[in-house]
């Protein structure tokens, strides 16, 4: 088959396991996790680190991570010092926007091989002392949690993201039972996918030092997935509004993790096929289109329903043409509301489980859902997949991919 020179193809997509807050990956910072993901992606790709021409990587809570996390991830991964690297912060959509920027560079002819993705260690987020530089003159002062300020609080209204979720629940008449049922389904699907080895192709094992002469622990599965207790889940009190219905259990948990994706141009893919580095019968994923959208900040939870049709239109497709969707579950109500707006059936969305069960490392998740979407399409030998993710401030990103067998 032939490939247009400036088309974009995903030739490898991996992620680390997702660690719980202060969980199995807490001793690793965002740079460590990103390095592991990138090295894992390159190990599965038909290209080497020396072939990479550009890196885009998402990271949200960057305080304390050092200059340009993407550059650090690239260099520590063995990518040459001469390769440009750019960090992306679009809150929860950072990882997906990084992929979109890499794809744009390929379509423009600037790049033929790029690495994109995202990383986050929410466990490592520091506390900030805003008045320390010039001193506190008199009285009490406070430390600010960078995770809360930079990741989980609306910058305009100064409210928790969960307040926007409660507004969505009211706008779309979602009940507590609807949300809890969805959360249980998310855990159940993730447990089934884990047990069946559906994530084995996408997860890169992570070695975590144990100290005191003990051998390292090898983490191969997501921390949170096994932690389902339906009775306890249904009994939890609301987390954001005492009279509301959004709880810790029908929301995504705080998490650590990274995901990396290797993209090549059609010209490069044709070369790899010719050289036998991509065998005939191999599935790759053509990135057909991506799009961003914005609404009022309080409505960020439903912005995927704006971004997804934009991306599909650019790809020349409709919602009905899509076989499977990944809609990031910042909250159960996000998947429920966007599915309702778009008219998507439950058996098309997050079929291996979602962020409510797996976790939501902010800078990683946009790339993680693309990675999982490739696994879903491969397992079902399906053709078209679409991923969408909302982000604080009113935004969302979406992308459309096509499974292609070379």
C-alpha positions in Angstrom: 0.0 0.0 0.0 1.1 3.6 -0.5 1.4 6.3 2.1 1.1 10.1 1.5 4.3 11.7 2.5 2.9 14.1 5.1 0.2 11.8 6.6 0.8 11.0 10.2 1.1 7.5 11.7 1.4 6.2 15.3 3.9 3.3 15.2 4.2 2.8 19.0 2.1 3.9 22.0 2.8 2.8 25.6 2.2 4.0 29.2 3.5 3.2 32.6 1.1 1.6 35.1 -0.9 4.3 36.8 0.1 4.6 40.4 -2.3 5.8 43.1 -1.7 9.0 45.1 1.3 8.2 47.4 1.1 4.7 45.9 3.4 2.4 44.1 5.1 5.0 41.9 5.2 7.8 44.4 9.0 7.6 44.8 9.4 8.5 41.1 9.0 12.1 39.9 7.5 13.2 36.6 10.8 13.2 34.8 11.5 9.6 35.9 8.1 8.4 34.8 8.3 10.2 31.4 11.8 8.7 30.8 10.4 5.2 31.4 7.5 5.8 29.0 9.6 7.2 26.2 12.2 4.5 26.5 9.4 1.9 26.4 7.8 3.5 23.4 11.1 3.6 21.5 11.8 0.0 22.4 8.5 -1.0 20.6 8.9 1.4 17.7 10.7 0.6 14.4 12.8 3.7 14.9 15.7 4.5 17.3 16.2 7.3 19.7 18.8 8.8 17.2 16.0 9.0 14.6 13.8 11.3 16.7 13.6 14.9 15.4 11.3 16.5 17.8 9.7 15.9 21.3 6.4 17.4 22.7 5.5 16.3 26.2 2.7 17.4 28.5 3.1 18.3 32.2 0.8 20.3 34.4 2.0 20.7 38.0 5.6 21.6 37.0 6.7 23.5 40.1 9.9 21.8 41.3 10.3 19.7 38.2 13.1 21.9 36.8 13.3 23.7 33.5 11.4 22.4 30.6 10.3 18.9 31.7 10.0 17.7 28.1 13.6 18.5 27.5 14.7 16.6 30.6 12.5 13.6 29.6 14.0 13.6 26.1 17.6 13.8 27.2 17.3 11.2 30.0 15.6 8.9 27.5 18.7 8.8 25.3 17.3 11.1 22.6 20.2 13.2 21.2 20.9 16.6 22.7 20.3 18.2 19.3 16.6 17.4 19.3 14.2 20.2 20.2 11.8 19.4 23.1 8.7 21.5 24.1 6.7 21.2 27.3 2.9 21.5 26.9 0.5 22.6 29.6 -3.2 22.5 28.6 -4.2 21.0 32.0 -5.8 17.6 31.5 -5.5 17.8 27.7 -1.8 18.4 27.8 -0.8 14.9 26.6 -3.2 15.0 23.7 -2.2 18.5 22.7 1.4 17.3 22.6 0.4 14.6 20.2 -1.5 17.1 18.0 1.5 19.5 17.9 3.8 16.6 16.9 1.3 15.7 14.2 1.2 19.3 12.9 5.0 19.4 12.7 4.9 16.2 10.5 2.1 17.5 8.3 4.1 20.7 7.7 7.1 18.7 6.6 9.3 19.9 9.5 9.6 16.5 11.1 9.5 12.9 10.1 9.8 11.2 13.5 8.5 12.7 16.7 7.8 11.5 20.2 4.8 13.0 22.1 3.0 12.2 25.3 2.7 13.4 28.9 3.8 12.8 32.4 2.6 13.6 35.9 3.6 12.8 39.5 0.7 14.2 41.5 2.3 12.6 44.6 5.3 14.8 44.1 3.5 18.1 43.8 5.1 20.6 46.2 3.6 23.1 48.6 4.2 26.8 47.8 5.1 29.6 50.2 4.1 32.7 48.2 5.2 35.3 50.8 8.5 33.7 51.7 10.7 35.7 49.2 10.2 39.1 51.0 9.1 37.8 54.4 5.9 37.7 56.3 5.7 41.0 58.2 3.2 40.0 60.9 0.6 37.4 61.6 -0.3 34.0 60.1 0.5 32.9 56.6 -0.2 29.8 54.6 1.3 27.2 52.3 -0.4 26.6 49.0 -0.7 23.1 47.5 0.6 23.3 43.9 -1.6 20.4 43.0 -4.7 22.3 44.1 -3.7 25.7 42.7 -2.2 24.6 39.4 -4.2 21.4 38.7 -7.5 21.1 40.4 -8.9 24.7 40.9 -10.7 26.8 38.3 -8.4 29.8 37.7 -11.4 32.1 37.0 -13.9 31.2 39.6 -11.5 29.8 42.2 -13.7 26.7 42.8 -12.7 23.1 42.7 -13.2 21.2 39.5 -15.8 19.1 41.4 -18.1 22.1 41.5 -18.2 22.2 37.7 -19.0 18.5 37.8 -22.0 19.1 40.1 -23.2 21.8 37.7 -23.0 19.2 34.9 -25.0 16.7 37.0 -27.8 19.3 37.3 -27.7 20.4 33.7 -28.1 16.8 32.4 -30.3 15.4 35.1 -27.8 12.8 36.2 -28.6 11.0 39.4 -26.3 9.7 42.1 -27.2 6.2 41.0 -26.3 7.0 37.4 -22.8 8.1 38.5 -22.2 5.3 40.9 -23.4 2.7 38.3 -21.0 4.2 35.8 -18.1 4.1 38.3 -18.8 0.5 39.1 -18.9 -0.3 35.4 -15.6 1.5 34.9 -13.9 -0.5 37.6 -15.4 -3.8 36.3 -14.3 -3.2 32.8 -10.8 -2.2 33.9 -10.6 -5.3 36.1 -11.8 -7.6 33.2 -9.3 -5.9 30.8 -6.5 -6.3 33.3 -7.3 -10.0 34.0 -7.5 -10.7 30.2 -4.2 -9.1 29.4 -5.7 -6.3 27.3 -3.2 -3.8 28.7 -0.2 -6.0 28.3 0.9 -4.4 25.0 0.6 -0.9 26.3 2.0 -1.1 29.8 5.7 -0.7 30.4 6.7 -2.3 33.7 8.3 0.1 36.2 11.0 -0.9 38.6 10.7 0.9 42.0 13.7 0.8 44.4 12.8 -0.6 47.8 15.9 0.3 49.7 17.8 -1.6 52.5 19.2 -4.1 50.1 15.8 -5.3 48.9 15.3 -6.1 45.3 13.3 -3.5 43.3 9.6 -4.0 43.1 8.3 -4.3 39.5 4.9 -2.6 39.0 3.0 -4.0 36.1 -0.7 -3.0 36.8 -2.6 0.1 37.8 -2.9 0.6 41.5 -6.5 1.6 41.8 -8.3 -0.9 39.5 -8.5 -3.6 42.2 -10.0 -1.3 44.8 -13.7 -1.8 44.0 -16.2 -2.1 46.9 -19.6 -1.4 45.5 -21.3 -1.1 48.8 -18.8 1.4 50.1 -18.8 3.3 46.8 -22.5 3.8 47.0 -22.3 4.9 50.7 -19.7 7.6 50.3 -20.6 11.2 51.1 -20.4 13.9 48.4 -17.0 15.5 48.1 -17.7 19.0 46.8 -21.3 19.9 47.7 -23.0 18.5 50.8 -26.2 18.4 48.9 -24.6 17.1 45.7 -23.8 13.7 44.3 -20.2 13.8 43.1 -18.1 11.7 45.4 -14.4 10.6 45.5 -15.4 7.2 44.1 -17.4 8.4 41.1 -14.5 10.9 40.3 -11.1 10.0 39.1 -8.5 9.5 41.8 -5.2 11.5 42.1 -2.5 9.5 40.3 1.0 9.2 38.9 2.0 8.0 35.5 3.2 8.7 32.0 2.4 7.8 28.4 4.5 8.2 25.2 3.6 7.9 21.5 6.0 7.6 18.5 4.7 9.3 15.4 6.2 9.1 11.9 5.4 10.7 8.5 3.9 8.7 5.6 7.3 9.1 3.9 9.1 7.6 6.8 6.6 4.8 7.2 7.0 3.9 3.5 10.8 3.8 4.1 10.4 1.6 7.2 8.2 -0.8 5.3 10.6 -1.0 2.4 13.5 -1.7 4.7 11.5 -4.4 6.5 11.5 -2.6 9.8 7.7 -2.6 9.7 6.5 -6.1 8.7 3.6 -6.6 6.4 0.5 -7.3 8.4 1.5 -4.9 11.2 -1.2 -2.6 12.5 -0.4 1.1 12.7 -2.7 4.1 13.4 -3.2 7.0 11.0 -3.9 10.2 12.9 -6.7 11.6 10.8 -7.5 14.8 12.6 -7.4 16.7 15.9 -9.3 19.6 17.3 -9.6 21.9 20.3 -12.7 23.7 21.7 -13.6 26.1 24.5 -16.7 27.0 26.4 -17.4 28.9 29.6 -15.1 27.6 32.3 -17.9 26.1 34.4 -18.9 24.0 31.3 -15.5 22.5 30.7 -16.8 19.0 31.5 -19.0 18.9 28.3 -16.5 20.6 26.0 -15.4 17.2 24.5 -18.9 17.1 22.9 -17.8 20.3 21.0 -14.2 19.1 20.2 -15.1 15.6 19.1 -17.5 16.7 16.2 -14.9 19.3 15.2 -12.2 16.6 14.9 -14.6 14.2 13.1 -15.6 16.9 10.6 -12.0 17.6 9.8 -11.5 13.9 9.2 -14.6 13.7 7.0 -16.5 11.5 9.4 -19.5 11.5 11.6 -20.1 10.2 15.1 -21.9 7.2 13.6 -18.7 6.3 11.7 -16.7 5.7 14.9 -16.3 2.2 16.3 -14.9 3.1 19.7 -14.5 6.2 21.8 -12.2 7.1 24.8 -13.7 9.9 26.8 -11.5 10.7 29.8 -13.4 10.2 33.0 -12.4 13.1 35.1 -15.7 12.4 36.7 -18.3 9.8 35.9 -20.6 12.6 34.8 -18.1 13.7 32.1 -18.4 10.4 30.3 -22.2 10.2 30.9 -23.0 13.8 29.8 -20.8 13.7 26.7 -22.1 10.4 25.6 -25.6 11.7 26.1 -24.9 14.8 24.0 -23.2 12.9 21.2 -25.6 10.0 21.2 -22.9 7.4 21.9 -23.8 4.0 23.2 -22.2 2.8 26.5 -20.7 -0.2 24.8 -18.7 2.1 22.6 -17.1 4.2 25.3 -14.1 3.3 27.5 -14.7 -0.4 27.0 -11.5 -1.3 28.9 -12.5 1.0 31.8 -11.7 4.7 32.3 -10.0 7.2 34.6 -12.5 6.7 37.5 -11.0 3.2 37.9 -7.5 3.6 36.4 -6.6 7.1 37.6 -6.0 10.5 36.0 -2.4 11.8 36.1 -3.1 15.2 34.7 -0.4 15.7 32.1 -0.4 12.1 31.0 -4.1 11.3 30.5 -4.6 12.8 27.0 -1.9 10.6 25.7 -3.0 7.7 27.8 -6.4 7.5 26.3 -5.0 7.6 22.8 -2.7 4.7 23.8 -5.6 2.7 25.3 -7.7 3.5 22.2 -5.0 1.8 20.0 -5.3 -1.3 22.3 -9.1 -1.3 21.9 -9.0 -1.0 18.2 -6.4 -3.8 17.9 -8.3 -6.1 20.2 -11.6 -5.7 18.3 -9.8 -5.3 14.9 -11.9 -2.2 14.5 -11.2 0.7 12.1 -12.0 4.1 13.6 -11.4 5.4 17.1 -12.0 8.8 18.6 -10.5 10.2 21.9 -11.7 13.3 23.8 -10.6 14.9 27.0 -11.8 18.0 28.8 -9.5 20.5 30.5 -10.0 23.1 33.2 -10.7 26.6 32.0 -13.5 25.5 29.6 -11.5 23.5 27.1 -11.2 20.1 25.5 -9.1 18.3 22.9 -10.1 15.4 20.6 -8.4 13.3 18.0 -9.5 10.7 15.5 -7.4 7.7 14.5 -7.7 4.9 11.9 -6.3 1.4 12.3 -4.4 0.5 9.2 -2.7 -2.8 8.4 0.4 -2.3 6.3 
